[in-house]
Amino acid sequence: MHEKLTVGQVASLVGVSVRTLHHYEESGLLNPARTRSGYRVYSSADIDRLQQILVYRSLDFSLHEIQEILETGNAKDYLSQQKRLLIEKIYRLQSVLAAVETMMEVNTMNPTAAEKARAMHAKYRDEAESRYGASPDFQESERRSANFSEADWASMMERTEHFEAACAQAMNDGVSPGSAEAGELAERHRELMNLNFDCSYEKQVLIAKTYVTDERFTQHYNKRAEGLAQWIHDAVLENARAQGVDVDAAEWK
Protein backbone atom coordinates (compact mmCIF):
# COMPACT_ATOMS: atom_id res chain seq x y z
CA MET A 1 0.00 0.00 0.00
CA HIS A 2 1.70 3.14 -1.22
CA GLU A 3 -1.17 5.59 -0.89
CA LYS A 4 -1.76 7.51 2.30
CA LEU A 5 -4.98 6.85 4.15
CA THR A 6 -7.04 9.32 6.15
CA VAL A 7 -7.95 8.65 9.77
CA GLY A 8 -11.50 7.77 8.73
CA GLN A 9 -10.29 5.30 6.12
CA VAL A 10 -7.96 3.63 8.61
CA ALA A 11 -10.71 3.40 11.23
CA SER A 12 -13.01 1.71 8.71
CA LEU A 13 -10.29 -0.55 7.33
CA VAL A 14 -8.98 -1.80 10.68
CA GLY A 15 -12.24 -1.73 12.62
CA VAL A 16 -11.42 0.75 15.38
CA SER A 17 -12.90 4.12 16.21
CA VAL A 18 -11.40 7.43 15.12
CA ARG A 19 -11.25 8.31 18.80
CA THR A 20 -9.05 5.28 19.46
CA LEU A 21 -6.63 6.32 16.71
CA HIS A 22 -6.44 9.82 18.17
CA HIS A 23 -5.80 8.31 21.60
CA TYR A 24 -2.94 6.20 20.27
CA GLU A 25 -1.44 9.32 18.72
CA GLU A 26 -1.80 11.33 21.92
CA SER A 27 -0.07 8.48 23.78
CA GLY A 28 2.86 8.55 21.37
CA LEU A 29 2.17 5.06 20.07
CA LEU A 30 1.20 5.98 16.54
CA ASN A 31 2.35 9.14 14.82
CA PRO A 32 0.82 9.67 11.38
CA ALA A 33 2.11 12.37 9.09
CA ARG A 34 0.15 15.55 8.47
CA THR A 35 -0.84 17.17 5.21
CA ARG A 36 -0.26 20.86 4.66
CA SER A 37 -3.86 21.35 5.69
CA GLY A 38 -3.20 19.57 8.98
CA TYR A 39 -5.05 16.35 8.20
CA ARG A 40 -3.64 13.06 9.48
CA VAL A 41 -2.48 10.57 6.86
CA TYR A 42 -1.32 7.02 7.53
CA SER A 43 1.37 5.17 5.60
CA SER A 44 1.78 1.43 5.09
CA ALA A 45 4.30 1.39 7.96
CA ASP A 46 1.76 3.14 10.19
CA ILE A 47 -0.83 0.46 9.41
CA ASP A 48 1.69 -2.28 10.21
CA ARG A 49 2.47 -0.64 13.55
CA LEU A 50 -1.24 -0.20 14.28
CA GLN A 51 -1.83 -3.89 13.69
CA GLN A 52 0.88 -4.73 16.22
CA ILE A 53 -0.66 -2.33 18.71
CA LEU A 54 -4.08 -3.94 18.30
CA VAL A 55 -2.64 -7.42 18.81
CA TYR A 56 -1.02 -6.36 22.08
CA ARG A 57 -4.14 -4.49 23.15
CA SER A 58 -6.16 -7.67 22.58
CA LEU A 59 -3.79 -9.27 25.10
CA ASP A 60 -4.60 -6.47 27.56
CA PHE A 61 -1.19 -4.81 27.50
CA SER A 62 -1.22 -1.20 28.66
CA LEU A 63 -0.30 1.48 26.16
CA HIS A 64 2.91 2.15 28.09
CA GLU A 65 3.89 -1.52 27.88
CA ILE A 66 3.09 -1.65 24.18
CA GLN A 67 5.27 1.37 23.55
CA GLU A 68 8.19 -0.23 25.38
CA ILE A 69 7.74 -3.50 23.49
CA LEU A 70 7.67 -1.76 20.13
CA GLU A 71 10.72 0.34 20.99
CA THR A 72 12.84 -2.50 22.41
CA GLY A 73 11.52 -5.38 20.31
CA ASN A 74 11.62 -7.64 23.40
CA ALA A 75 8.18 -9.00 24.20
CA LYS A 76 9.09 -12.28 25.95
CA ASP A 77 8.98 -11.04 29.55
CA TYR A 78 5.80 -9.09 28.94
CA LEU A 79 4.10 -12.03 27.25
CA SER A 80 4.99 -14.37 30.13
CA GLN A 81 3.49 -11.98 32.64
CA GLN A 82 0.46 -11.38 30.47
CA LYS A 83 -0.18 -15.10 30.12
CA ARG A 84 -0.59 -15.32 33.87
CA LEU A 85 -2.88 -12.29 33.92
CA LEU A 86 -4.97 -13.66 31.07
CA ILE A 87 -5.50 -16.93 32.95
CA GLU A 88 -6.73 -14.93 35.93
CA LYS A 89 -9.00 -12.92 33.64
CA ILE A 90 -10.44 -16.13 32.18
CA TYR A 91 -11.27 -17.24 35.71
CA ARG A 92 -13.07 -13.96 36.37
CA LEU A 93 -15.03 -14.05 33.12
CA GLN A 94 -15.93 -17.70 33.55
CA SER A 95 -17.29 -17.02 37.03
CA VAL A 96 -19.48 -14.29 35.58
CA LEU A 97 -20.46 -16.59 32.72
CA ALA A 98 -21.49 -19.32 35.17
CA ALA A 99 -23.74 -16.88 37.01
CA VAL A 100 -25.37 -15.54 33.86
CA GLU A 101 -25.86 -19.02 32.39
CA THR A 102 -27.61 -20.08 35.56
CA MET A 103 -29.88 -17.05 35.39
CA MET A 104 -30.70 -17.96 31.79
CA GLU A 105 -31.34 -21.62 32.61
CA VAL A 106 -33.70 -21.11 35.49
CA ASN A 107 -35.70 -18.61 33.45
CA THR A 108 -36.42 -21.24 30.77
CA MET A 109 -38.15 -23.51 33.31
CA ASN A 110 -41.30 -22.94 35.29
CA PRO A 111 -40.32 -23.51 38.94
CA THR A 112 -41.54 -21.52 41.91
CA ALA A 113 -39.62 -18.44 42.93
CA ALA A 114 -38.02 -20.34 45.81
CA GLU A 115 -36.95 -23.18 43.52
CA LYS A 116 -35.44 -20.71 41.07
CA ALA A 117 -33.49 -19.12 43.89
CA ARG A 118 -32.13 -22.43 45.14
CA ALA A 119 -31.23 -23.63 41.63
CA MET A 120 -29.33 -20.48 40.79
CA HIS A 121 -27.42 -20.36 44.04
CA ALA A 122 -26.52 -24.08 44.06
CA LYS A 123 -25.37 -24.32 40.47
CA TYR A 124 -23.48 -21.02 40.48
CA ARG A 125 -21.68 -21.82 43.71
CA ASP A 126 -20.77 -25.43 42.91
CA GLU A 127 -19.43 -24.71 39.43
CA ALA A 128 -17.84 -21.35 40.11
CA GLU A 129 -16.13 -22.33 43.35
CA SER A 130 -14.72 -25.57 41.93
CA ARG A 131 -13.07 -23.72 39.04
CA TYR A 132 -12.74 -20.09 40.02
CA GLY A 133 -12.83 -19.89 43.79
CA ALA A 134 -9.82 -17.57 43.80
CA SER A 135 -11.53 -15.02 41.58
CA PRO A 136 -12.16 -11.69 43.33
CA ASP A 137 -15.51 -11.36 41.58
CA PHE A 138 -16.57 -14.82 42.73
CA GLN A 139 -15.59 -13.98 46.30
CA GLU A 140 -17.53 -10.73 46.14
CA SER A 141 -20.56 -12.51 44.73
CA GLU A 142 -20.31 -15.08 47.52
CA ARG A 143 -20.26 -12.35 50.13
CA ARG A 144 -23.33 -10.70 48.68
CA SER A 145 -25.33 -13.84 47.98
CA ALA A 146 -24.78 -15.04 51.54
CA ASN A 147 -27.08 -12.22 52.62
CA PHE A 148 -29.70 -12.84 49.93
CA SER A 149 -33.06 -14.24 50.97
CA GLU A 150 -35.14 -16.41 48.68
CA ALA A 151 -37.23 -13.33 48.06
CA ASP A 152 -34.09 -11.55 46.88
CA TRP A 153 -33.33 -14.33 44.40
CA ALA A 154 -36.92 -14.38 43.21
CA SER A 155 -36.74 -10.63 42.72
CA MET A 156 -33.60 -11.06 40.60
CA MET A 157 -35.41 -13.57 38.41
CA GLU A 158 -38.35 -11.25 38.01
CA ARG A 159 -36.14 -8.28 37.17
CA THR A 160 -34.22 -10.33 34.61
CA GLU A 161 -37.44 -11.44 32.93
CA HIS A 162 -38.81 -7.89 32.86
CA PHE A 163 -35.52 -6.57 31.50
CA GLU A 164 -35.42 -9.04 28.62
CA ALA A 165 -39.07 -8.42 27.80
CA ALA A 166 -38.55 -4.66 27.85
CA CYS A 167 -35.54 -4.95 25.54
CA ALA A 168 -37.48 -7.12 23.10
CA GLN A 169 -40.33 -4.62 23.10
CA ALA A 170 -37.97 -1.69 22.57
CA MET A 171 -36.23 -3.43 19.69
CA ASN A 172 -39.53 -4.34 18.05
CA ASP A 173 -40.70 -0.75 18.47
CA GLY A 174 -37.66 0.47 16.56
CA VAL A 175 -35.81 2.02 19.51
CA SER A 176 -32.23 2.72 18.44
CA PRO A 177 -29.20 1.75 20.54
CA GLY A 178 -27.72 5.02 21.72
CA SER A 179 -31.11 6.58 22.37
CA ALA A 180 -32.20 7.68 25.83
CA GLU A 181 -34.62 4.75 26.13
CA ALA A 182 -31.96 2.22 25.13
CA GLY A 183 -29.57 3.86 27.58
CA GLU A 184 -32.04 3.35 30.41
CA LEU A 185 -32.28 -0.34 29.52
CA ALA A 186 -28.49 -0.61 29.43
CA GLU A 187 -28.42 0.85 32.94
CA ARG A 188 -30.97 -1.75 34.04
CA HIS A 189 -28.67 -4.44 32.64
CA ARG A 190 -25.74 -3.09 34.66
CA GLU A 191 -27.91 -2.97 37.77
CA LEU A 192 -28.62 -6.68 37.31
CA MET A 193 -24.91 -7.43 37.03
CA ASN A 194 -24.28 -5.31 40.12
CA LEU A 195 -26.39 -7.71 42.15
CA ASN A 196 -23.55 -10.23 41.91
CA PHE A 197 -20.43 -8.06 41.78
CA ASP A 198 -19.41 -4.46 41.17
CA CYS A 199 -19.91 -4.09 37.44
CA SER A 200 -18.17 -1.11 35.87
CA TYR A 201 -19.14 0.11 32.41
CA GLU A 202 -16.02 -1.56 31.02
CA LYS A 203 -16.89 -4.91 32.61
CA GLN A 204 -20.41 -4.52 31.27
CA VAL A 205 -19.04 -3.96 27.76
CA LEU A 206 -17.03 -7.19 27.95
CA ILE A 207 -20.05 -9.12 29.20
CA ALA A 208 -22.28 -7.70 26.45
CA LYS A 209 -19.75 -8.68 23.81
CA THR A 210 -20.23 -12.33 24.79
CA TYR A 211 -23.89 -12.00 23.78
CA VAL A 212 -22.83 -11.93 20.14
CA THR A 213 -19.68 -14.08 20.35
CA ASP A 214 -21.02 -16.93 22.49
CA GLU A 215 -23.71 -18.92 20.70
CA ARG A 216 -25.36 -19.91 23.97
CA PHE A 217 -26.12 -16.30 24.84
CA THR A 218 -27.08 -15.45 21.28
CA GLN A 219 -29.57 -18.31 21.14
CA HIS A 220 -31.02 -17.45 24.53
CA TYR A 221 -31.81 -13.84 23.66
CA ASN A 222 -32.77 -14.49 20.05
CA LYS A 223 -35.21 -17.16 21.19
CA ARG A 224 -37.23 -14.34 22.71
CA ALA A 225 -36.85 -12.06 19.69
CA GLU A 226 -34.66 -12.48 16.62
CA GLY A 227 -31.78 -10.01 16.76
CA LEU A 228 -32.21 -9.26 20.47
CA ALA A 229 -28.69 -10.38 21.43
CA GLN A 230 -27.18 -7.89 18.99
CA TRP A 231 -29.56 -5.15 20.10
CA ILE A 232 -28.69 -5.53 23.78
CA HIS A 233 -25.00 -5.68 22.86
CA ASP A 234 -25.29 -2.46 20.87
CA ALA A 235 -27.35 -0.70 23.54
CA VAL A 236 -24.80 -1.51 26.25
CA LEU A 237 -21.83 -0.42 24.13
CA GLU A 238 -23.48 2.83 23.06
CA ASN A 239 -24.39 3.65 26.65
CA ALA A 240 -20.84 2.90 27.82
CA ARG A 241 -19.46 5.04 25.01
CA ALA A 242 -21.67 7.89 26.22
CA GLN A 243 -20.03 7.48 29.64
CA GLY A 244 -16.60 8.01 28.09
CA VAL A 245 -15.58 4.37 27.73
CA ASP A 246 -13.47 3.39 24.73
CA VAL A 247 -15.43 0.24 23.95
CA ASP A 248 -12.76 -1.00 21.55
CA ALA A 249 -10.19 -1.00 24.35
CA ALA A 250 -12.35 -1.97 27.34
CA GLU A 251 -10.57 -3.86 30.12
CA TRP A 252 -11.83 -5.90 33.06
CA LYS A 253 -11.45 -3.25 35.73
Secondary structure in CASP SS format (residue, H / E / C, confidence):
PFRMAT SS
TARGET T0000
AUTHOR 0000-0000-0000
METHOD secondary structure of the structure
MODEL  1
M C 1.00
H C 1.00
E C 1.00
K C 1.00
L E 1.00
T E 1.00
V H 1.00
G H 1.00
Q H 1.00
V H 1.00
A H 1.00
S H 1.00
L H 1.00
V H 1.00
G C 1.00
V C 1.00
S C 1.00
V H 1.00
R H 1.00
T H 1.00
L H 1.00
H H 1.00
H H 1.00
Y H 1.00
E H 1.00
E H 1.00
S C 1.00
G C 1.00
L C 1.00
L C 1.00
N C 1.00
P C 1.00
A E 1.00
R E 1.00
T C 1.00
R C 1.00
S C 1.00
G C 1.00
Y C 1.00
R E 1.00
V E 1.00
Y E 1.00
S C 1.00
S H 1.00
A H 1.00
D H 1.00
I H 1.00
D H 1.00
R H 1.00
L H 1.00
Q H 1.00
Q H 1.00
I H 1.00
L H 1.00
V H 1.00
Y H 1.00
R H 1.00
S H 1.00
L C 1.00
D C 1.00
F C 1.00
S C 1.00
L H 1.00
H H 1.00
E H 1.00
I H 1.00
Q H 1.00
E H 1.00
I H 1.00
L H 1.00
E H 1.00
T H 1.00
G C 1.00
N C 1.00
A C 1.00
K H 1.00
D H 1.00
Y H 1.00
L H 1.00
S H 1.00
Q H 1.00
Q H 1.00
K H 1.00
R H 1.00
L H 1.00
L H 1.00
I H 1.00
E H 1.00
K H 1.00
I H 1.00
Y H 1.00
R H 1.00
L H 1.00
Q H 1.00
S H 1.00
V H 1.00
L H 1.00
A H 1.00
A H 1.00
V H 1.00
E H 1.00
T H 1.00
M H 1.00
M H 1.00
E H 1.00
V H 1.00
N C 1.00
T C 1.00
M C 1.00
N C 1.00
P C 1.00
T C 1.00
A H 1.00
A H 1.00
E H 1.00
K H 1.00
A H 1.00
R H 1.00
A H 1.00
M H 1.00
H H 1.00
A H 1.00
K H 1.00
Y H 1.00
R H 1.00
D H 1.00
E H 1.00
A H 1.00
E H 1.00
S H 1.00
R H 1.00
Y H 1.00
G C 1.00
A C 1.00
S C 1.00
P H 1.00
D H 1.00
F H 1.00
Q H 1.00
E H 1.00
S H 1.00
E H 1.00
R H 1.00
R H 1.00
S H 1.00
A C 1.00
N C 1.00
F C 1.00
S C 1.00
E H 1.00
A H 1.00
D H 1.00
W H 1.00
A H 1.00
S H 1.00
M H 1.00
M H 1.00
E H 1.00
R H 1.00
T H 1.00
E H 1.00
H H 1.00
F H 1.00
E H 1.00
A H 1.00
A H 1.00
C H 1.00
A H 1.00
Q H 1.00
A H 1.00
M H 1.00
N H 1.00
D C 1.00
G C 1.00
V C 1.00
S C 1.00
P C 1.00
G C 1.00
S C 1.00
A H 1.00
E H 1.00
A H 1.00
G H 1.00
E H 1.00
L H 1.00
A H 1.00
E H 1.00
R H 1.00
H H 1.00
R H 1.00
E H 1.00
L H 1.00
M H 1.00
N H 1.00
L C 1.00
N C 1.00
F C 1.00
D C 1.00
C C 1.00
S C 1.00
Y H 1.00
E H 1.00
K H 1.00
Q H 1.00
V H 1.00
L H 1.00
I H 1.00
A H 1.00
K H 1.00
T H 1.00
Y H 1.00
V H 1.00
T H 1.00
D C 1.00
E H 1.00
R H 1.00
F H 1.00
T H 1.00
Q H 1.00
H H 1.00
Y H 1.00
N H 1.00
K H 1.00
R H 1.00
A C 1.00
E C 1.00
G C 1.00
L H 1.00
A H 1.00
Q H 1.00
W H 1.00
I H 1.00
H H 1.00
D H 1.00
A H 1.00
V H 1.00
L H 1.00
E H 1.00
N H 1.00
A H 1.00
R H 1.00
A H 1.00
Q C 1.00
G C 1.00
V C 1.00
D C 1.00
V H 1.00
D H 1.00
A H 1.00
A C 1.00
E C 1.00
W C 1.00
K C 1.00
END
